[in-house]
Amino acid sequence: MDLSLGPYQTTTDPLYSPLLLSSNPSINTSNFAPELDGVQSTLALIITDNTLEPLLCKILYTLWFIWKARNDYHFNRKEWTPPQVHQAVQAYMTYNEHNPPQSSTQFAQPPGIQISVLQESTQNQEAPPHFCPYPASLQDSRCYVDVAVVPDNQNINTNNAFVKKNTNNAGLCIFILNFQVQPPQAIYVKAQLHNCRSVLMGEAAALALGATIVKALQVQSCTFLSDSQQLVHFLHQEQQENPPQWRIKPFTQAYSNIAAIL
């Protein structure tokens, strides 16, 4: 089992319709049914078997930057305009075109359970240890884990009034691609963690839940991908008696116990 350092989208995001309408080619979303829990139905309407790869990449990158823009507004109060998102998408695609992903053999992982870091890499930033820049190049099954929670020590804006964040609940997001069966399975799990005291605690809980599901599915070789560098680096240490936060100990221990037997 491998743990690597490593978004969630709905059609109700304010940027969603204006961006698709102003894109090239333009996509009219007026006839699309609103989705409060993802964009799966909408994607099925705008992406077909005949969609060319450049357009497919552009659509998916646009959705990703809508998600980034929404987070930037929610956490940093920074507003993005549709042209800014289009420019960011084009710049990202241009950079990837001139810096293509390396072959999958260069990211080969040993059999079993691995954990790696999944995060956005930049041109001038040195990649952190256990960094997996292109998870699609991995050959084994993959489990993406993440948490939806307001960052530690930060207020949130609700109806133009800043209030203290609710530290009790966190949304856990698990996405599993199981290539051990044919056709491959895509499994999406949402859960809630009560009495969550920190972002790191939520990340650890999501990882433990993902590992528990992978074990139940009897997946023998899987890479776990998280965007929490601190958690990934801790779990790669030989000595794990002293976690960075003691509240995450039950979750990290649960993951380690499962990783040891798979």
C-alpha positions as CSV (number, residue, x, y, z in Angstrom):
1,M,0.0,0.0,0.0
2,D,1.4,3.4,-1.0
3,L,0.5,6.8,0.4
4,S,1.2,9.8,-1.8
5,L,0.9,13.5,-1.3
6,G,-1.8,14.7,-3.4
7,P,-11.6,18.6,-6.0
8,Y,-15.3,18.7,-5.5
9,Q,-17.6,20.5,-8.0
10,T,-21.3,21.4,-8.3
11,T,-23.3,23.2,-11.0
12,T,-24.4,25.8,-8.4
13,D,-21.0,27.4,-8.3
14,P,-21.3,31.1,-9.4
15,L,-18.5,30.8,-12.0
16,Y,-19.8,27.5,-13.5
17,S,-22.3,28.8,-16.1
18,P,-20.5,32.1,-17.1
19,L,-17.3,30.1,-17.6
20,L,-18.9,27.5,-19.9
21,L,-20.8,30.1,-21.8
22,S,-17.6,32.2,-22.4
23,S,-15.5,29.2,-23.3
24,N,-14.4,28.3,-26.8
25,P,-16.4,26.4,-27.9
26,S,-19.3,27.9,-25.9
27,I,-21.5,25.6,-23.9
28,N,-25.0,26.7,-23.1
29,T,-26.0,25.4,-19.6
30,S,-29.5,26.8,-19.5
31,N,-31.0,23.4,-20.3
32,F,-28.9,21.5,-17.8
33,A,-30.6,20.3,-14.6
34,P,-29.0,21.8,-11.5
35,E,-26.8,19.4,-9.6
36,L,-26.2,19.9,-5.9
37,D,-24.0,16.9,-5.5
38,G,-21.3,17.0,-8.2
39,V,-21.4,17.4,-12.0
40,Q,-21.7,13.8,-13.1
41,S,-24.9,14.2,-15.1
42,T,-23.7,17.4,-16.8
43,L,-20.4,15.9,-17.8
44,A,-22.3,13.1,-19.5
45,L,-24.1,15.7,-21.7
46,I,-21.0,17.7,-22.7
47,I,-18.4,14.9,-23.0
48,T,-19.1,12.1,-25.5
49,D,-17.1,9.3,-27.1
50,N,-16.3,11.7,-29.9
51,T,-14.9,14.4,-27.7
52,L,-11.3,15.0,-28.7
53,E,-8.6,14.8,-26.0
54,P,-7.6,18.5,-26.1
55,L,-11.2,19.6,-25.5
56,L,-11.6,16.9,-22.8
57,C,-8.5,18.2,-21.0
58,K,-9.7,21.8,-21.3
59,I,-13.1,20.9,-19.8
60,L,-11.6,19.0,-16.9
61,Y,-9.0,21.7,-16.1
62,T,-11.7,24.3,-16.2
63,L,-13.7,22.4,-13.6
64,W,-10.6,22.1,-11.5
65,F,-9.9,25.9,-11.6
66,I,-13.5,26.6,-10.8
67,W,-13.0,24.6,-7.7
68,K,-9.7,26.4,-6.9
69,A,-11.4,29.8,-7.4
70,R,-14.3,28.8,-5.1
71,N,-11.8,27.8,-2.4
72,D,-9.9,31.0,-2.9
73,Y,-13.0,33.0,-2.3
74,H,-14.2,30.9,0.7
75,F,-10.9,30.9,2.5
76,N,-9.1,34.0,1.3
77,R,-11.9,36.3,0.2
78,K,-10.3,36.6,-3.3
79,E,-12.8,36.7,-6.2
80,W,-11.9,35.3,-9.6
81,T,-13.5,36.4,-12.9
82,P,-14.3,34.1,-15.8
83,P,-11.4,35.6,-17.9
84,Q,-9.0,34.9,-15.0
85,V,-10.1,31.3,-14.9
86,H,-9.7,30.9,-18.6
87,Q,-6.2,32.4,-18.5
88,A,-5.2,30.1,-15.7
89,V,-6.5,27.1,-17.6
90,Q,-4.7,28.1,-20.8
91,A,-1.4,28.8,-18.9
92,Y,-1.6,25.4,-17.1
93,M,-2.3,23.6,-20.4
94,T,0.5,25.4,-22.1
95,Y,3.0,24.6,-19.4
96,N,2.0,20.9,-19.4
97,E,2.3,20.8,-23.2
98,H,5.9,22.0,-23.0
99,N,6.6,19.8,-19.9
100,P,4.9,16.5,-20.6
101,P,4.5,13.9,-17.9
102,Q,7.2,11.4,-17.5
103,S,6.6,7.8,-18.3
104,S,4.8,5.6,-15.8
105,T,8.0,3.5,-15.3
106,Q,9.7,6.5,-13.7
107,F,6.9,6.5,-11.1
108,A,6.8,2.8,-10.6
109,Q,5.8,1.8,-7.0
110,P,6.6,-1.5,-5.3
111,P,3.7,-4.0,-5.0
112,G,1.5,-3.6,-2.0
113,I,0.2,-0.6,-0.2
114,Q,1.9,2.8,-0.7
115,I,1.2,6.4,0.4
116,S,2.2,9.4,-1.6
117,V,1.8,13.2,-1.8
118,L,-0.7,14.6,-4.3
119,Q,-0.5,18.4,-4.8
120,E,-0.2,20.9,-7.5
121,S,3.5,21.2,-8.6
122,T,4.9,24.5,-9.8
123,Q,7.7,25.4,-12.1
124,N,10.0,26.9,-9.5
125,Q,9.0,24.7,-6.5
126,E,11.0,21.7,-5.5
127,A,8.9,18.6,-5.2
128,P,8.4,17.3,-1.6
129,P,9.4,13.8,-0.7
130,H,7.0,11.0,-1.6
131,F,5.5,13.3,-4.3
132,C,3.4,11.7,-7.0
133,P,2.9,14.4,-9.7
134,Y,1.0,12.1,-12.2
135,P,-1.2,9.6,-10.3
136,A,-2.8,8.5,-13.6
137,S,0.6,7.0,-14.5
138,L,0.4,4.5,-11.6
139,Q,-0.4,0.9,-12.6
140,D,-2.2,-0.2,-9.4
141,S,-5.4,0.8,-7.8
142,R,-5.7,4.3,-6.3
143,C,-7.5,5.8,-3.4
144,Y,-7.8,9.6,-3.2
145,V,-8.6,11.0,0.3
146,D,-9.4,14.5,1.3
147,V,-11.3,16.5,4.0
148,A,-13.7,19.4,3.7
149,V,-13.1,21.6,6.7
150,V,-12.3,25.3,7.4
151,P,-8.6,25.7,8.0
152,D,-7.4,25.9,11.6
153,N,-7.6,29.3,13.4
154,Q,-9.6,30.9,10.6
155,N,-13.0,32.5,10.5
156,I,-15.5,32.0,7.7
157,N,-17.9,34.4,6.0
158,T,-21.6,33.6,6.2
159,N,-24.1,36.2,4.8
160,N,-21.4,38.9,4.9
161,A,-20.8,38.3,8.6
162,F,-17.6,36.7,9.9
163,V,-18.2,33.9,12.4
164,K,-16.0,31.4,14.2
165,K,-15.6,28.1,12.3
166,N,-17.5,25.0,13.5
167,T,-14.8,22.6,14.7
168,N,-17.2,19.8,15.3
169,N,-17.9,18.5,11.8
170,A,-15.7,17.7,8.8
171,G,-16.6,16.1,5.5
172,L,-14.5,13.1,4.5
173,C,-14.1,12.5,0.7
174,I,-12.9,9.1,-0.6
175,F,-12.5,8.3,-4.3
176,I,-11.3,4.8,-5.2
177,L,-10.3,3.5,-8.6
178,N,-10.2,-0.3,-8.3
179,F,-8.3,-1.8,-11.2
180,Q,-8.2,-5.3,-9.6
181,V,-11.6,-6.0,-11.2
182,Q,-12.7,-5.7,-14.8
183,P,-14.2,-3.4,-15.8
184,P,-12.5,-1.1,-13.2
185,Q,-14.6,0.2,-10.4
186,A,-15.0,3.9,-9.5
187,I,-16.2,4.3,-6.0
188,Y,-17.1,7.6,-4.4
189,V,-17.7,7.8,-0.6
190,K,-18.8,10.8,1.5
191,A,-18.7,10.6,5.3
192,Q,-18.8,13.0,8.2
193,L,-16.5,13.2,11.1
194,H,-17.9,14.7,14.3
195,N,-15.8,16.5,16.9
196,C,-13.0,17.2,14.3
197,R,-10.4,19.4,16.0
198,S,-8.1,20.2,13.1
199,V,-7.5,19.8,9.4
200,L,-4.8,17.2,10.1
201,M,-7.3,15.2,12.2
202,G,-9.8,15.2,9.3
203,E,-7.1,14.2,6.8
204,A,-6.1,11.3,9.0
205,A,-9.7,10.2,9.5
206,A,-10.2,10.2,5.7
207,L,-7.1,8.1,5.2
208,A,-8.2,5.6,7.8
209,L,-11.6,5.3,6.3
210,G,-10.2,4.9,2.8
211,A,-7.9,2.1,4.0
212,T,-10.8,0.4,5.8
213,I,-12.8,0.4,2.5
214,V,-9.8,-0.8,0.5
215,K,-9.4,-3.7,2.9
216,A,-13.1,-4.6,2.7
217,L,-12.8,-4.6,-1.1
218,Q,-9.8,-7.0,-0.8
219,V,-7.6,-4.8,-3.0
220,Q,-4.1,-6.2,-2.8
221,S,-2.1,-3.3,-4.4
222,C,-3.2,0.3,-3.9
223,T,-1.7,3.8,-3.8
224,F,-3.2,6.2,-1.3
225,L,-3.0,9.9,-2.4
226,S,-3.4,12.8,0.0
227,D,-2.6,16.5,-0.2
228,S,-1.4,16.6,3.4
229,Q,2.4,16.6,3.4
230,Q,2.6,16.5,7.1
231,L,0.5,13.3,7.3
232,V,2.3,11.6,4.5
233,H,5.7,12.3,5.8
234,F,4.8,11.1,9.3
235,L,3.5,7.8,8.0
236,H,6.7,7.2,6.0
237,Q,8.7,7.4,9.2
238,E,10.0,4.2,10.8
239,Q,9.0,5.5,14.3
240,Q,5.4,6.6,14.5
241,E,4.9,6.7,18.3
242,N,4.7,10.5,18.4
243,P,2.3,11.9,15.8
244,P,2.3,15.7,15.2
245,Q,-1.1,15.8,16.9
246,W,-2.1,13.2,19.5
247,R,-5.7,13.3,18.4
248,I,-4.8,11.7,15.0
249,K,-3.2,8.7,16.7
250,P,-6.2,6.3,16.4
251,F,-6.5,7.1,12.7
252,T,-2.9,6.8,11.8
253,Q,-2.7,3.5,13.8
254,A,-5.7,2.2,11.9
255,Y,-4.1,3.0,8.6
256,S,-0.7,1.4,9.6
257,N,-2.4,-1.7,10.9
258,I,-4.2,-2.2,7.6
259,A,-1.1,-1.4,5.5
260,A,0.8,-4.0,7.4
261,I,-1.5,-6.8,6.5
262,L,-2.3,-5.9,2.9
